[in-house]
Each structure stands twice: as C-alpha cells, then as structure tokens.
C-alpha cells in the first residue's frame, strides 16, 4: 500500500508539473503511457487517478535520487525533496557511449593540463581564465555585464552591482584555490568561500558563510513555496545531506573522478545549502574537485562557457535526475560540458601563447637593469585594459616612465587607445581581449 496521502499527491503533482513546464506523463512499469495531465487541467479526478495509480504499483514516490517529503500541515504544508546519498543505488549503468565520452573528456583534460603546465607564464593566463569563468558563471545567474566591465581599471570601485558580483566571485575563487592548499574540499572551505562571494554585494543579508537555517525554494521572481519550481531539502535534511556529501567528496573512489564530479555537482545543486549563491559555488566546486583529484594543476577550465550556452538543458537535466532517478543522462551532458570547455580553453591557451611570443619578439631590447617596457607588457597580460596613473602606481614607477612605455607599445600596435580625451586616457591590449571575449 502507498504511504502517500491524497494531499501529498496534489503537492507532488504541482511540483513536478511546474518543473517540467508543460505537464507530466506517468508511465507504467513496461513504459507504456498510462495517462497525461497538463498544468491547467489538475482536478479532483486527476488526483484520484494519481492515488489509484500509486496504490496499484505500491510506490511511495521515491526513486534512487531521493523522495518528496511533506513538511508542516494545513495551509502551510509543502513538499521538499530529500536527496538520496551518493553513490546512486542501484549503481550507474555506463554504456559504451558513456564510456567513450568519459575517455574523450579525460584525454582532453589531460591535454589541457599538459599545455597549461608548459606555457612560460602560467600565472598570467590563470588570472584571466579565473576572470572569464567569473563572468560566465555570473551571467548564468542573470548578471548583466561584459568582460570589458570586469577588466576596467575602476572595476574594484565600480558602483555597478553586476560588476561587483563578478569581482566578488574572482576574489572568492582565488581565496578557495589558496585555501585548498591547506584544507581538503570540505564544508568549512565551502562556507568560507561563500562568505567571500556574498560579503558587500547583493545577498549579503542572506547569511554569508553559513548554511541556511530556513527553507529556500527555486522559481521566478515573486514565487512562493506554493508555486515554486523546486523546493530543496528542509533544513534538517539539508544538514544531513551536506555532511554525507562532504564524506563522499573526500572518501569515495567508486567511479572515475569525472563521473564523481558530475554526481557531486548535481548533489550540491539539489541540496542548495545556502540562501543565495548556490549556483556559483556549485560550479566553482567542479573546478576545486578536479584540482583536488590532480586532474588539473591550475584553474584553466571554465566549464560555465558550455553551461551558459546550454543553460535550459543544464537545468532540465539536473531536474530530470530528481524526477526519474536517471543520473546517466546528466552524466552524459556533464562529460560533454567538460570536453567542450577543455577544448575551448586549450584553443585559448594556444592562441594566447602565440600572441605572447609574437609580441615579445617585437619589443626592443633594453640596456637598462630594469626593463620598464617588458614590465608593462607583462602587466598587460593580467590587466589588458589600463590607464597610466593606476598602472604607474601598481608598478611603483613614475607617471612619465609608464606614459613613455605606453606610447611605445601603442606605436608597435600592441596597445590601442579606447578614449578620445586629453586626460585619464584608457588603453587596451586589443588582440588579447579579442581572444578572451569569445562566448562572453
């Protein structure tokens, strides 16, 4: 007999129908369609059919991904999702196509890691890759700004809230990468990183650095628990699930690390342990896990590049795991994302390396003990948009020295002025920016 009440079925139906956008198709055990409802046709008859169906198959509406849990009573009642612990049971079924994708993704990541280790100025590239990932992961959340906004010399003091969000992500990512050298990938590290992400920006009132102590939900602006698209675990279930996830991240070796990364990202997004910033922390978690597993030596992968291009499918595939327990379709998508992101990052490294070597050869040789022209060129590969005053301060040299070096790089075609003013002129390393702007 089913343990799900009639009221539970109403909530379950609403939850699933909203998440699938256009309705729900219930299937019998032999996969023949049983009946189909659309969102607008929920009725008492439909609910009775639901009850009869679940009673017929003895299902308490749970699959290997988890189950819906009824919280509170009466008008305040709602259904939250309680995720099952990892790894999935029954075990994953990795068919030949999935194994091929897994091999291809591992090979491409290995190529990227090797290329990143061999370039002569790794730190220069890493700082830009972190900025590009910061921009794209924030754009997934609706942030409206461009790469030029983030690289603007005034970005750190910019009053634009969108720019501030991305700058905070850059700081949070750099903080997490440094902390990973002294801490395992644990809940403490995630909370500390979240504090860096949310402090001083939108969402700072939502307990930065702390797991939530109240129920959250996912849906369009103005939605409530009654019409949310997805309601994550309640606080008690969330606390337990994050503890289990922490153990899984650091103890489990059941599957290939890339499969593990897919499962970990899905689980974190499903748990949604913070009141805000879950998506950005969840995508940073992918990078941190790959580094902890020694698959990457540097943060040169920006997986949000692929996820932003396929944003609807990204959300749909995560939702599909909760609906049906089908982890395999999510893992397939995730491996495609890693492969595509690694390929794109590898191409960028090659293009930036070629640009670096080409421009180094045109720099005139200096006879001085300090080559200010070369120092400025190196600075440009971390700050491709500059003004003279701030650059002179950053390099601890006189205004006139930097002004002379900027004039020389402009004459060589490396720098281009982007303003038409006598004072506070801004210059850009245009070729460098064109490579980084791709897909942003």
N, C-alpha and C positions, 0 to 999 in steps of 0.2 A: 504493500500500500504506500502511496505517496505521502510524504510528510509535509508537503507544501499546501498551505491553505489557499482558499479561493482569493482572499485579499492579496496574498503573496503573488499569485499568478497575474493579477492585474498590474502590480508593480513591475514584475519581470517582463511582461509584455511591453509595457510602456518603455522600459529601459532599453530593451533590445530593439524595438521598432525605431526609437529615436536614433539609436546608434547606427542602424543600417540605412537610415534616411528614408527609405520608401517601403518599409514593411518587413515582414518576417515570413519565411517559408519553413514550415515544420515538416520533417521527413520521417518516415517510418524506418525501422531497422534495416530494411532492404533497399533504402534510399529512394523508394517511390514517393512522390509528393503526396502528402496527406491533406493539407489544406493551406490556404494562404490568406493572410489578412493584410490590409493596408492600414496606415496610421489613422486615417479618418474613419474607419469602419469598426473600431473597437466597440463591442456591445456586450450585453449580458450573455447573449447566446454564444458569442465568441469565447467568453471566459468559461462558460460551462463546457464548451468543446475542449478548451485547454485542460480543464480539470479531468475530464473523461480521458483525454489522451495520456496525461501523466499517470493517472490511475491505471490505465491499461498496460503501460510498459514499466510501471513501478519506478519511475525516475524522480529523484528529488531535485532536479535541475542543477546538476553539477557535472562538470567534465574534468579532464585531467588538468585543466588550467585553474580550476577553482570553483567557487559556488557563490550564489547570491544569498546574502544574509539579511533577515528582517531586523530593522532597528526601530525602537520605540513603538508606540501604539497609537491607535486612533488617527486623527487628522495629521499628526506629526510623523507618522510612520513612513519609512523609506527603505529601499533595498540597496545595500552596498555590496561590493564584490570582495570576497575573501580569496586571495590567490593561494593556490597550492604551492608547496615548497618545491624548489628545484633540487635535482633534475626531474623532468617530467616522468610520470608513470601512467601508462606503460611507456617504455623507452622510446626515444626517437627512431623513426624509420628513415634512414638516409639512403635514398635510392641512387642509382647510377648517375642521374643528372645532378643531384645534390652533391655527390662526391666529386664530380667533375668541377662544379662551381667552387667547391671547397679547395681543391687543388689549385685551380686558377687564381683564386683570391690569395692563397698563401704564397704562390710564386710571385704575384705582382707586388705584394707587401715586402717580400724578400728583396726584390729588385729595387724598390723604393728605399728600403733601409740601407742597402749597399750604396746606392747613389748618394744618399744624404750623408753617409759616413765618409765618402771620398772627396766631396767638394771642399775646396780650401778654406772657405769662410762660412762654416755651418751656422754659426750664431747669427750672422747677418740674414740668412734665409729663414731661420726659425722664427725670428721676431716678426717677420712679415707673414709667415704662414699662420701664426697664432692670431694675428690681426684679421686675416682673411676668414679663418674659422669663426672668430668672434663675430664678425659682421654677418656671416651667413646663418649661424645658429640663432642670432638675434632676429634676423629677418623672418625666420620660420615663425617666431612668436609675434610678428607684426611690426617690428621696429622699422621705421622709415628713415633710412639714411644710406649714404654711399661710402665707398672706400675712401674717396677724397675727403669726406667729412671726418672720418676717423684719423686720417693722416694729416689733417690740418694742424699747423703749428699751435693753434689755440684750442685743440681738442680737449685737453685736460681741464680747461677752464670754461668750456662751452656750456651755455645755459640750456642748449637743446637737450631735452630729456632722452631722446632716442640715442644721441651721441653718447651721453653719459652712461646709458645702459651698456653700450658696446665697450666703452672704455673700462667699465667695471668688470665686464667679462674677461677682457685682456688681463687685468690685474688678478682676477680670481684664477684664471688658467695658469698664469705664471706662479702664483702662490701655491697652487696644487702640485704643479710639477716639482717645485722646490721641496715641498713637504713630503712628496713621495720618496724622496731620498732618505728620509729618516723615519717614515711611518709606512706600514702596509696600507693597502687600499681598504680603508675601514670606515665605519660610520663617523668616527671622530674627524677624519680627514674631510669627508663629505660635508659635515656640518660647518667646519671651519672655512671651507671653500665657499659654501653658501653665504656665510657671513660677509666674506669679501665681495661676493656678487651683488648682494642686496643692500649693503650699507650706503646710505646717502643718495639713493635713487628711488624711483617708483617701486613700491612694495616694501620699503624699509620699515613700514609699520607692521609687517607681517612676520614678525619673529625671525629676523635674520640669524642664521646659525643654529636654529633649533628645529627639531621635528615638530610638526603641528600637534596642537592639543585640542583641536576641534575638527569637525568633519569638513572636508572640502568637496568640490564637485567640478565637473568639466562641462561647459556648454557656452552658448553665445552670451554676449553681454546682457545682463538683466535676468539670466536664468536662475532658477532656484532648485532646491532638492526635488521639487515636484516634477520639473520638466528638464532636468539636467540630461546631457547626452551620456555621461558616465559618472558614477559615484564610486570613488576609490574606497579602499578598506576603511572601516571605522578606526578610531584612534587605537583601541586595543589590538585589533588585527594588524594595523599598520606597524605598531611597535614590534610585534612578534615577527612579522614578515621581514622587516629590516634587519632584525637580529639573525634570522635564517639566511637572508641574502648575504650578509657580511661573512658568515661562515662559508657559504657556497663560493664566494669570490676567492677566498684565501685557502680553501681546503679541497675543493672538488677538482678532479682531473679526469672526469668520466668521458668527456668529449674533447675534440680538437679545440684549442683556445679560441678560434674564430667562431665556432658554434657556441662555446661558452659565452663569448662576448655578446652574441645575439640574444641568448637567453637572459643574460644579466641586464642588458638594456631594456628588453621587454618587461622584465620583472620590476625594475625600478620605475619605469613609466606607469605601470599598472598600480604600484603601491602609492606613488605620488606623495612622498613623505613630508614635503614642505607646503606651506600655504601659497608660495609663489616661487618661480624659478626652477621648477622641476624639469622642464624640457631642456634647458640649457645645462643644468647639472647632469642630467641623464646622458646627453650627448658628449659632454666632457668625460664622463665615466668610461665611454668606449675607448677614448684615447689613453686615459690613465691605465686601463686594464691591459691594453696592448703593450704599453711601455713596461708595466709590471711583469708581463709574461715574456719580456725580451724580444718581442716581435718588431718593436720599433725602438731605436736608440734616441730619437729626437721627435718632438711633436710636429712632424711634417705631413701629417694626414689631415685633410679637412673633409670629413665624411658628410658634414652638413651641406656640402656642394651638391651631392646627389639627393639627399633628403629634401632639400628645398625645391629642387626641380620636380620631384615626385611626391610633393607634400600630402596630397589627398590619399594617394596609395599608401604612403608611410603610415598615416593614421588609421586607414582602413585595415591594413594588415595586422597592426597591433590589436585593433578591436576584434578582428576575426579570431585571434587566439582566445580571447575571453569568451567569445560566443560559442566556439566549437571545440576548443582544445587543440586546434590544428597549429602546432608550433612549426611544423615543417615548411608551410607556405611563408611564414615570417622569416625563417632562417634563409630560405632561398632569396627573398628580397634583400635581406641584410648582407648576404655574401655578394650579391650584385652591387650593392652600395659600396662595400669595401673595395671591390675590384675596380669599379669606376673611379672612386676617389683616389685610389693609389695610382691608377693610370694618369689621371689628370695632374696629380701632384708631381709625378715623375716627369711628365712633359714640362711642367713649370720649372722644375729644377734644372732640366737640360737647357731650357730657353734662358733662364736667369744666369746660369753658368756661362753660356756662350756670350751673353751680353756683357757680363763681368770681364771676361777675358778680352773681348774685342775692345772695350773701352780702356782697360788697363794699358793696352799696347799704344794707345794714342796719347796717354798722359806724358808730358815732357818729364825727363829725368831731373831731379833736383840735386844740387850740390850741397844743400844745407843739411844740418844734422836733423832738423825736423822738417819733414815734407808736408807742408800745410795743404797742398793741393791733394795729395793722396789721403790725408786725414779727412778732408771734406768729402772726397769721393766715397770713402768707407762709411762715413756718416750718412750719406745719401741712400745707401743700401738698407739702412734701418729707418731713415726718415726721408722718403723721396719727395716730400713737399716741405720747403724750408723758407724762412725769412732770415735775413742777415743778422739781425740783432740777437735773436734767440740762438742761432747756430754759433755765433761768436761766444755767447755765454756758455753753451753746452760744451764747446771745445776749449774753453778757457784761453781764448786768444782775442786780439783786438778786433774791433769792428772793421777797421781798414784792411786787416790781413784777410779776413773772410770775404770782404767785398771784392778784393783783388782776385781771390781764388774763384769766387762765383763768376766774375767777369770772364776768367779764363775758361772755365767749364762751359760757359754759355757760348763762347767763341768756338769751342770744339764741338758744339752741337749736342752736348750731354745734358746740359740744363736749358730750360726754356722759361722765360718769364711768363707768368699767368695773369699778372696785373698790368695796368697801364697807368702807373702813378709814379710820382717823383719820390715819395716816401713810403715806407712799410711795404716794399715790393716783395712779392712771393714768387718763388721759382720751383719748378717741378722737373723731376727726372722722368720724362715722358715715356720713354721706351720701357723702362722698368714698370711704371704704372700700367701701361697697356697690357703687359703680361698678367699682372695681378688682378686687373679689373675683370678678367674673363669670368662670366657667370655670376657676377655680383650685381 
